[in-house]
Amino acid sequence: IEEIAVSGRMAVLNISTELAPEGEEFYYRVGILADDFGVDWYVHLVIDRAYIMSSIDKKMSETRESISASEDKVDNDLQRSRIALYASIVSVTVILIILSVIFVLRIIEPLEVLEREMAAVAVMRLEVVNTHRPLSTLKEVHLMQVSFLQMIKNLVEYRNFMPASVLQDDDDDETSGQEHPDVSSTEASNTRTSRTSGGGSSGGTASRVAGKAPNLYTSDIRVKRVTLMVCNMVGFLQVADSHKVQPLISRYLTAGLHHLKISKGLPDSFSGDRLYASWNGVRICSSHRVAAYQCAKDLCNDKTLGAKLSIGLASGEAKCGNMGCEGMKKYSYIGSLSSWVHVVERIGRSME
């Protein structure tokens, strides 16, 4: 009453009391409402406590269900995110693997081709190389291919003017089967130590003759101005069967190769005491006549030989190139010049 007198309003009371004989509890609430006419209304609110608790339990249950549903949704979202992440990782990995394989193949494939072609080049099978193959776009492999093709180009040029006995593939000879029936194994394997007569072409002996069809073999035969030399030891037949022949031949060849190297001459072949050499055939030598004359003069004046020499020189045009058949091919000089050099050597010997 005092509070009403002061404020004109009565405070709200929350009363918990037993209103039923069964002992049920209720919430009791009293409130005052004032209208615009100055009339105060007293509102008495009675609520069953069990109803309130059940409402609270229901709300809490709904809240828990909502939280559980949210957690399930979050878990499902996380699971989908993980699956999507794993799928992305697998996709990226597969793509990287595919790109790596493609990249490796782009590197390995031209390298494998280079390996096969280099194996062919090692036995001078230059025709196997495909010089019109597209080059790789990778810089390192591209440079290797360009260098290799340049090497092939140079080797083709060198092969045309190099003795075939040097360039011949030994594997072809070893797998060619039996020797030619007209050539015995002794003649094919032994090196002649007796003096040979001059022929139509200056050349050495064949190491073996393969049992293949004697197909003509020619490779870029050219007409060139060359100088040929034939060198013999005077009186060689007198010591050919003695024990002194080996040291004599060793000194003879050592001196001959030394002077040929100085004069830029090429030793073509050697048989018995006969040494063949040439200038401006395989190796370019502009002053080949002067160089050949100087070489012959130095050989005759060489005191380390211990023997007299008979040397023939001839200079002029001759057909040059690798000639013969598959079983026997050699860089040779064809023409009257190769005969004249033997004639000059024999004339010089007869004048001693």
HUBEL-V250505 format. One record per residue. N is the residue number from 1. RES is the residue in one letter. PHI is phi as a letter, one per 30 degrees, with the letter a starting at -180 (NA if undefined). Layout:
BEGIN
n/res/phi
N/RES/PHI
N/RES/PHI
END
This chain:
BEGIN
n/res/phi
1/I/NA
2/E/d
3/E/d
4/I/d
5/A/d
6/V/d
7/S/c
8/G/i
9/R/b
10/M/c
11/A/d
12/V/d
13/L/c
14/N/c
15/I/b
16/S/c
17/T/b
18/E/c
19/L/c
20/A/b
21/P/d
22/E/d
23/G/i
24/E/d
25/E/c
26/F/b
27/Y/c
28/Y/c
29/R/b
30/V/c
31/G/b
32/I/c
33/L/b
34/A/c
35/D/c
36/D/d
37/F/c
38/G/i
39/V/c
40/D/c
41/W/c
42/Y/c
43/V/c
44/H/c
45/L/c
46/V/c
47/I/b
48/D/d
49/R/d
50/A/d
51/Y/d
52/I/d
53/M/d
54/S/d
55/S/d
56/I/d
57/D/d
58/K/d
59/K/d
60/M/d
61/S/d
62/E/d
63/T/d
64/R/d
65/E/d
66/S/d
67/I/d
68/S/d
69/A/d
70/S/d
71/E/d
72/D/d
73/K/d
74/V/d
75/D/d
76/N/d
77/D/d
78/L/d
79/Q/d
80/R/d
81/S/d
82/R/d
83/I/d
84/A/d
85/L/d
86/Y/d
87/A/d
88/S/d
89/I/d
90/V/d
91/S/d
92/V/d
93/T/d
94/V/d
95/I/d
96/L/d
97/I/d
98/I/d
99/L/d
100/S/d
101/V/d
102/I/d
103/F/d
104/V/d
105/L/d
106/R/d
107/I/d
108/I/d
109/E/e
110/P/d
111/L/d
112/E/d
113/V/d
114/L/d
115/E/d
116/R/d
117/E/d
118/M/d
119/A/d
120/A/d
121/V/d
122/A/d
123/V/c
124/M/h
125/R/c
126/L/d
127/E/d
128/V/d
129/V/d
130/N/c
131/T/d
132/H/c
133/R/d
134/P/d
135/L/d
136/S/d
137/T/d
138/L/d
139/K/e
140/E/d
141/V/d
142/H/d
143/L/d
144/M/d
145/Q/d
146/V/d
147/S/d
148/F/d
149/L/d
150/Q/d
151/M/d
152/I/d
153/K/d
154/N/d
155/L/d
156/V/d
157/E/d
158/Y/d
159/R/d
160/N/d
161/F/b
162/M/c
163/P/e
164/A/d
165/S/d
166/V/d
167/L/d
168/Q/d
169/D/d
170/D/d
171/D/d
172/D/d
173/D/d
174/E/d
175/T/c
176/S/d
177/G/j
178/Q/d
179/E/d
180/H/d
181/P/d
182/D/d
183/V/b
184/S/d
185/S/d
186/T/d
187/E/d
188/A/d
189/S/c
190/N/d
191/T/c
192/R/d
193/T/c
194/S/c
195/R/d
196/T/c
197/S/d
198/G/d
199/G/b
200/G/d
201/S/b
202/S/d
203/G/a
204/G/c
205/T/c
206/A/c
207/S/d
208/R/a
209/V/b
210/A/d
211/G/d
212/K/b
213/A/d
214/P/d
215/N/d
216/L/d
217/Y/b
218/T/b
219/S/b
220/D/h
221/I/d
222/R/b
223/V/c
224/K/b
225/R/c
226/V/b
227/T/b
228/L/c
229/M/b
230/V/b
231/C/b
232/N/b
233/M/c
234/V/d
235/G/i
236/F/d
237/L/d
238/Q/d
239/V/c
240/A/d
241/D/c
242/S/c
243/H/d
244/K/d
245/V/d
246/Q/d
247/P/d
248/L/d
249/I/d
250/S/d
251/R/d
252/Y/d
253/L/d
254/T/e
255/A/d
256/G/d
257/L/d
258/H/d
259/H/d
260/L/d
261/K/d
262/I/d
263/S/c
264/K/i
265/G/c
266/L/c
267/P/d
268/D/d
269/S/a
270/F/b
271/S/b
272/G/i
273/D/c
274/R/c
275/L/c
276/Y/c
277/A/b
278/S/b
279/W/b
280/N/i
281/G/c
282/V/d
283/R/c
284/I/d
285/C/b
286/S/d
287/S/c
288/H/d
289/R/d
290/V/d
291/A/d
292/A/d
293/Y/d
294/Q/d
295/C/d
296/A/d
297/K/d
298/D/d
299/L/d
300/C/d
301/N/c
302/D/d
303/K/d
304/T/d
305/L/d
306/G/i
307/A/a
308/K/d
309/L/c
310/S/c
311/I/b
312/G/c
313/L/b
314/A/b
315/S/b
316/G/l
317/E/d
318/A/a
319/K/d
320/C/b
321/G/l
322/N/d
323/M/b
324/G/k
325/C/b
326/E/d
327/G/d
328/M/a
329/K/b
330/K/a
331/Y/d
332/S/b
333/Y/c
334/I/c
335/G/k
336/S/d
337/L/d
338/S/d
339/S/d
340/W/d
341/V/d
342/H/d
343/V/d
344/V/d
345/E/d
346/R/d
347/I/d
348/G/d
349/R/d
350/S/d
351/M/d
352/E/d
END
